[in-house]
Amino acid sequence: MRTLVSPLALRTPHGRIIYWTILTVTVVGFTGAFVFPFYWMVSGALKSPDELAQIPPSFFPKSVDFSVYKEAWDQLQLGVFLKNTAVYAGGAWLLTLAVDVSAAYALSKLRPVLGKLVLGAMLATLMIPPMVLLLPTYLVAKDLPILHLDLLNTPWAIWLPAAANGFFVFLLKRFFDSIPKELLEAAEIDGASPLRILWSIVLPVSRPIIGVVSILSVVTVWKDFVWPLLVLPETDKMSISVGIASLSAQMPQNVLIASLVIASLPTILVFFVFQRSIMAGLTAGSLKG
Amino acid sequence: MTVTEEWVRRAQSGATDPRSPDDHGALRRAVGRNLTAYGFLCAALICFALFSWYPMIREIVLSFQQNNFVDPGEWVGFDNFRTVVADPAFRSAWLNTAAFSGLALVIGYAVPFVLAVVLNELKHAKAYLRFVVYLPVMLPPAVAVLLFKWFYDPGAGLFNQALDAVHLPALSWLDSTSTALVSLVIVSTWMNLGTGTLIYLAALQSIPGDLYESAELDGAGLLKRVWHVTIPQTKLILLVMLLLQVVATMQVFIEPYLLTGGGPENATVTVAYLMYQYAFNFGDFGGGSALGLMLMIVLLVFSTIYLRVSREEAER
């Protein structure tokens, strides 16, 4: 497809030189800005505290000894933090899907009285960033209204707020709206219950959007810092980000860096595998809000 | 459509559904359908009520009350606001937050757009460049921030060593009032750049090629084509991203929390960080909520503009 620079201009010798120069600069620049910090982190973890303090720094670690990773794993109880985070993200994912899919289905296909008002109220929450409601939301988690339950240090403190996501309801509803009515009416005439229709017709055709919502919800919970910092103060309950941050001051530099490497692996791995869905999710809501 | 409307419609065209021969059946089915719908909705309603709607009201209530969370709160009018405004850190926090947002715009707003324009022209290494630019976004922010804390180390840190390698004087980064805030902006820009770049890239790909073609035939040079075709064609998304970035950067918390603790000399205290301090360091939820409410009102202004703009975009 034709872009800013015409294909004709690119074919001239002059154009070619410029093109290859810009390409080289871009590749080198991007590698330097976005890949090199990762190299520095991974190689930094392999250096001894003395080597880390050395000026000028060594580009390659003097000895490659991976035992620092084991040390980080044990000293910072990274296994516990990672398991906690997996439980928080996994549970939040399941609950978010169950809650938001059924809400979007009801709003899109069952269209109850005041449905528009409910949708409006859910979308209105997108106008107010969670950060400004941090304190009252924390108080709710600490002392749940009416039931007077204390959710602090329980996974529910992560799961329940994660499910209240107006953006997901919006994405799902918009997708469900595009499912042809005839498809559902046929099933209805055959006597299928709404739950059955949701499960056997709506969900199978909604795989793409469910994929996008799934990855977004897992990654959001995994990356979150402020909320788990407040609601999971007990060391044994901390998520990986909060755990490392709160123990970082007492660690030798190389152990801390090794723990950063370990903490960044899961999301980067997810990115490797689900790159397409993640990039689709990026443009899903932002372009046509 | 309301139930009654639909009921009337069904009643009038009674033949559309073989199972509702009379009005009675239609009404019963409408009631049943509503009950089912609210059955599907109830879990979401509870979650939203507890963690989104109620906190909005609670924030307003808290900011006008003195509370120890044992006795019922005592109404104190604007006292909490007065306390917060009288705090010397209040002025710093708002100035720093505004400066952080402003600097983030200066340093970070144009960059993703320029990168996207360049990426859109390249025919090689496309997948690699796209992957790499988004890599920092995938890092948990706490990890990225702690990584940069090490890079900022005034002694053997990467940045001062890099400056030294090109024979520039070392900087004290996080330790000096003049560079601390900029240092926070650099981390924040680094870890968020990829989002903007990929969103712009998607927008650029939907620009029809013949617009460039005819601009070129009219004799428009490269920069003129950017100015007269690329920017007008992406105007709305540029505006949307501007507003989103302002709203996001005004809430900055994790960078000052992990890097500087608001210092040196309040140079990096932000509104969100001060709000956190009020509640969790000073135990003053009233003052914290007052700050939260003020920030909410400011952000609502931007969100409202955002909503208008994105509606315009959707209608296009």
Boltz contact constraints between the chains, C-beta under 6 A:
constraints:
  - contact:
      token1: [A, 1]
      token2: [B, 209]
      max_distance: 6.0
  - contact:
      token1: [A, 2]
      token2: [B, 209]
      max_distance: 6.0
  - contact:
      token1: [A, 2]
      token2: [B, 212]
      max_distance: 6.0
  - contact:
      token1: [A, 2]
      token2: [B, 213]
      max_distance: 6.0
  - contact:
      token1: [A, 3]
      token2: [B, 120]
      max_distance: 6.0
  - contact:
      token1: [A, 3]
      token2: [B, 121]
      max_distance: 6.0
  - contact:
      token1: [A, 4]
      token2: [B, 121]
      max_distance: 6.0
  - contact:
      token1: [A, 4]
      token2: [B, 212]
      max_distance: 6.0
  - contact:
      token1: [A, 4]
      token2: [B, 225]
      max_distance: 6.0
  - contact:
      token1: [A, 5]
      token2: [B, 121]
      max_distance: 6.0
  - contact:
      token1: [A, 6]
      token2: [B, 216]
      max_distance: 6.0
  - contact:
      token1: [A, 23]
      token2: [B, 122]
      max_distance: 6.0
  - contact:
      token1: [A, 23]
      token2: [B, 124]
      max_distance: 6.0
  - contact:
      token1: [A, 26]
      token2: [B, 118]
      max_distance: 6.0
  - contact:
      token1: [A, 27]
      token2: [B, 125]
      max_distance: 6.0
  - contact:
      token1: [A, 30]
      token2: [B, 129]
      max_distance: 6.0
  - contact:
      token1: [A, 30]
      token2: [B, 132]
      max_distance: 6.0
  - contact:
      token1: [A, 34]
      token2: [B, 132]
      max_distance: 6.0
  - contact:
      token1: [A, 34]
      token2: [B, 135]
      max_distance: 6.0
  - contact:
      token1: [A, 34]
      token2: [B, 136]
      max_distance: 6.0
  - contact:
      token1: [A, 35]
      token2: [B, 132]
      max_distance: 6.0
  - contact:
      token1: [A, 40]
      token2: [B, 158]
      max_distance: 6.0
  - contact:
      token1: [A, 41]
      token2: [B, 147]
      max_distance: 6.0
  - contact:
      token1: [A, 53]
      token2: [B, 156]
      max_distance: 6.0
  - contact:
      token1: [A, 55]
      token2: [B, 156]
      max_distance: 6.0
  - contact:
      token1: [A, 56]
      token2: [B, 161]
      max_distance: 6.0
  - contact:
      token1: [A, 57]
      token2: [B, 156]
      max_distance: 6.0
  - contact:
      token1: [A, 57]
      token2: [B, 161]
      max_distance: 6.0
  - contact:
      token1: [A, 99]
      token2: [B, 43]
      max_distance: 6.0
  - contact:
      token1: [A, 99]
      token2: [B, 44]
      max_distance: 6.0
  - contact:
      token1: [A, 99]
      token2: [B, 47]
      max_distance: 6.0
  - contact:
      token1: [A, 102]
      token2: [B, 40]
      max_distance: 6.0
  - contact:
      token1: [A, 103]
      token2: [B, 41]
      max_distance: 6.0
  - contact:
      token1: [A, 103]
      token2: [B, 44]
      max_distance: 6.0
  - contact:
      token1: [A, 105]
      token2: [B, 40]
      max_distance: 6.0
  - contact:
      token1: [A, 106]
      token2: [B, 37]
      max_distance: 6.0
  - contact:
      token1: [A, 106]
      token2: [B, 40]
      max_distance: 6.0
  - contact:
      token1: [A, 106]
      token2: [B, 41]
      max_distance: 6.0
  - contact:
      token1: [A, 110]
      token2: [B, 33]
      max_distance: 6.0
  - contact:
      token1: [A, 110]
      token2: [B, 37]
      max_distance: 6.0
  - contact:
      token1: [A, 112]
      token2: [B, 34]
      max_distance: 6.0
  - contact:
      token1: [A, 112]
      token2: [B, 37]
      max_distance: 6.0
  - contact:
      token1: [A, 112]
      token2: [B, 38]
      max_distance: 6.0
  - contact:
      token1: [A, 113]
      token2: [B, 3]
      max_distance: 6.0
  - contact:
      token1: [A, 113]
      token2: [B, 34]
      max_distance: 6.0
  - contact:
      token1: [A, 122]
      token2: [B, 48]
      max_distance: 6.0
  - contact:
      token1: [A, 125]
      token2: [B, 52]
      max_distance: 6.0
  - contact:
      token1: [A, 127]
      token2: [B, 303]
      max_distance: 6.0
  - contact:
      token1: [A, 129]
      token2: [B, 251]
      max_distance: 6.0
  - contact:
      token1: [A, 131]
      token2: [B, 251]
      max_distance: 6.0
  - contact:
      token1: [A, 131]
      token2: [B, 272]
      max_distance: 6.0
  - contact:
      token1: [A, 132]
      token2: [B, 292]
      max_distance: 6.0
  - contact:
      token1: [A, 132]
      token2: [B, 295]
      max_distance: 6.0
  - contact:
      token1: [A, 132]
      token2: [B, 296]
      max_distance: 6.0
  - contact:
      token1: [A, 133]
      token2: [B, 55]
      max_distance: 6.0
  - contact:
      token1: [A, 133]
      token2: [B, 59]
      max_distance: 6.0
  - contact:
      token1: [A, 135]
      token2: [B, 279]
      max_distance: 6.0
  - contact:
      token1: [A, 135]
      token2: [B, 285]
      max_distance: 6.0
  - contact:
      token1: [A, 135]
      token2: [B, 288]
      max_distance: 6.0
  - contact:
      token1: [A, 135]
      token2: [B, 289]
      max_distance: 6.0
  - contact:
      token1: [A, 135]
      token2: [B, 292]
      max_distance: 6.0
  - contact:
      token1: [A, 136]
      token2: [B, 55]
      max_distance: 6.0
  - contact:
      token1: [A, 136]
      token2: [B, 58]
      max_distance: 6.0
  - contact:
      token1: [A, 136]
      token2: [B, 59]
      max_distance: 6.0
  - contact:
      token1: [A, 137]
      token2: [B, 51]
      max_distance: 6.0
  - contact:
      token1: [A, 137]
      token2: [B, 55]
      max_distance: 6.0
  - contact:
      token1: [A, 140]
      token2: [B, 50]
      max_distance: 6.0
  - contact:
      token1: [A, 160]
      token2: [B, 47]
      max_distance: 6.0
  - contact:
      token1: [A, 161]
      token2: [B, 51]
      max_distance: 6.0
  - contact:
      token1: [A, 163]
      token2: [B, 47]
      max_distance: 6.0
  - contact:
      token1: [A, 164]
      token2: [B, 47]
      max_distance: 6.0
  - contact:
      token1: [A, 164]
      token2: [B, 48]
      max_distance: 6.0
  - contact:
      token1: [A, 164]
      token2: [B, 51]
      max_distance: 6.0
  - contact:
      token1: [A, 164]
      token2: [B, 52]
      max_distance: 6.0
  - contact:
      token1: [A, 194]
      token2: [B, 36]
      max_distance: 6.0
  - contact:
      token1: [A, 223]
      token2: [B, 140]
      max_distance: 6.0
  - contact:
      token1: [A, 225]
      token2: [B, 141]
      max_distance: 6.0
  - contact:
      token1: [A, 225]
      token2: [B, 142]
      max_distance: 6.0
  - contact:
      token1: [A, 225]
      token2: [B, 254]
      max_distance: 6.0
  - contact:
      token1: [A, 226]
      token2: [B, 253]
      max_distance: 6.0
  - contact:
      token1: [A, 241]
      token2: [B, 140]
      max_distance: 6.0
  - contact:
      token1: [A, 241]
      token2: [B, 142]
      max_distance: 6.0
  - contact:
      token1: [A, 245]
      token2: [B, 142]
      max_distance: 6.0
  - contact:
      token1: [A, 245]
      token2: [B, 258]
      max_distance: 6.0
  - contact:
      token1: [A, 260]
      token2: [B, 143]
      max_distance: 6.0
  - contact:
      token1: [A, 260]
      token2: [B, 146]
      max_distance: 6.0
  - contact:
      token1: [A, 260]
      token2: [B, 147]
      max_distance: 6.0
  - contact:
      token1: [A, 263]
      token2: [B, 143]
      max_distance: 6.0
  - contact:
      token1: [A, 264]
      token2: [B, 139]
      max_distance: 6.0
  - contact:
      token1: [A, 264]
      token2: [B, 143]
      max_distance: 6.0
  - contact:
      token1: [A, 267]
      token2: [B, 138]
      max_distance: 6.0
  - contact:
      token1: [A, 268]
      token2: [B, 138]
      max_distance: 6.0
  - contact:
      token1: [A, 271]
      token2: [B, 138]
      max_distance: 6.0
  - contact:
      token1: [A, 282]
      token2: [B, 198]
      max_distance: 6.0
  - contact:
      token1: [A, 283]
      token2: [B, 202]
      max_distance: 6.0
  - contact:
      token1: [A, 286]
      token2: [B, 199]
      max_distance: 6.0
  - contact:
      token1: [A, 288]
      token2: [B, 314]
      max_distance: 6.0
  - contact:
      token1: [A, 289]
      token2: [B, 310]
      max_distance: 6.0
